[in-house]
Amino acid sequence: MDDYSQKVDNLIIQTAKKYILYFWLNLLPVSYPLVLHMATFLFDKVIFGPVISRRLGISLGINVLPLGCKFCNFDCVYCECGLSFEDAKSNALPTREEISQALKTKLISMQENNDMLDVITFAGNGEPTLHPSFSEIVDDTISLRDTYFPGALVSVLSNSTMLSNPAVIDSLKKVDRNILKLDSGLVSTIEMMNQPEGKIDLPKLVSHLKQFEGKLIIQTMFTKGTISGKWIDNTTQEDLQAWEEIIEQVRPQMVMIYTIDRDTPYEGLQKISLTQLNEIALPLKNKGFEVQVSG
């Protein structure tokens, strides 16, 4: 079994364990001191939208992951899809053929209705690059885009964890907007904020990001708050300095910074003000980087 397949298999096992924990927690007395907010949502379709995205415009979403449950190797404290053990319905990944047909049907319908479309976005219930057929699905999507909405962009929202797979890197180089997560320049903050399945090798991650030679967008969520008794804050001077140093090394075509705008799985997270976000963006802008700020 190759490394890619092993990672997917390990994720299925870890997800199953979390589901067992979820059902066990539901048997506890209501007085049990959980700090989860749980007011989050999951996608129940392969193709969803289009929606108005504050960062991307009119976006048609592609969910290549199981419907109704989260499938991810991160458990970000701010994730709008909740935690990986919430609302389990099915672990079945939609097939390449199912995704292609669903997208084709939707694009034909939108074309017939003279609908507007700015971007087709890989997002959904977790990390899209975990799908074993991700590369082929990207190729299908680009082909369908070219046929029905040649003026639309293709974007991928990824947490950057599968960049050790050359096929994933090759596919991300093909899309118009390769949007990769980097929430901090400090491993300790990443571990608290993103709660990764395994250890984060930050120098290796930076090396992978450099392979795109600037054809990428770095996306960073800024927030702070107390989670399970621990204070999390990626807006500290130490965090920002380390983050800016990585941005300067990777030299992305754009940096997207934003803050929480929807419900999160934990209570206690704070929205960062637009004023502070602009202050965070300013040093990078002064160095010539394009920075998109969304409050």
C-alpha positions, 0 to 999 in steps of 0.5 A: 500500500502506498503512502497516500492510500495509507493516509486515507485508510488511517483517516477512516480508522481515526474518524471511526474512533471519533464517532464511537466517542461521539455516541459515548458522550451522548450517553453522559448526563446533561450536566457533563461539562462539554465546551462544544458549541456544535451549531455547525453544518455539513453538506449533504450534496456533492454539488452545492450552491452557487453561494456568494462567497466573501472571498471568491464571489459567486461560487459553485461548491464541489464536495468530494467527501462523504455526505453528512459527515466530516472527513478531514485530517484537521479538527480546526477549532473554528471549522464550520463543519464541526468536529470529525465525529459529528453527525456521522451518516456515511463514510462512503466517498463519492466516486469520480464518475458521480462527481463528474456527472453531478457537476455536468448536470448542474452546469448545464442547468445553470447555463440554461438559466443564464446564471452567473458563475465566478468560480467552481470551488473544491470545499465541502466536508473536510480536506478535498485532497484526501480523495484517492481520485482527486487528480482525476476529479480536478481534470474532469472539473477543468474540462467541464468548466471549459465546456460550459463556463469557460470564464469561471475559475477553478479553486481548491481550498486545502489545508496543505497536508497532502503536499507530500504527494506529487500528484496532489501538487501537480493537480493544484498547479493546474487550478486557477486558485490554489488556496492553501491554509497556513494559520500560524508560523509556530508549530505550537499554535498550529497544533492547538488551532488546527488539531492535526491528526499527526505531527506537523513538520513545518520546515517540510511544509514550507518546502512543499509550498515553495514548489508552487513557485508563487502560484498559490494563495495563502489563506489564514484564519485569525481568531483567539479564545479559550478552548478546553482551558487553553488560550489560543491566539494567532495574532500575537507578535510572535505568531505574526512574525513567524507567519510573515517570515514564511510568507516572505519565503513562499512568496504567494501571489496573494494572501487571504486573511479573515476571521470567524463569520459562522458558528464554530464547534467550540464556544469561546472563540472571538472574532478579530476586528476588521481594524486589527485584520488590516493592521496585520495585513499592512506589513505584508502590503508594505512589502509588495504582497497582495493581501485580501482582508475579509472581516 
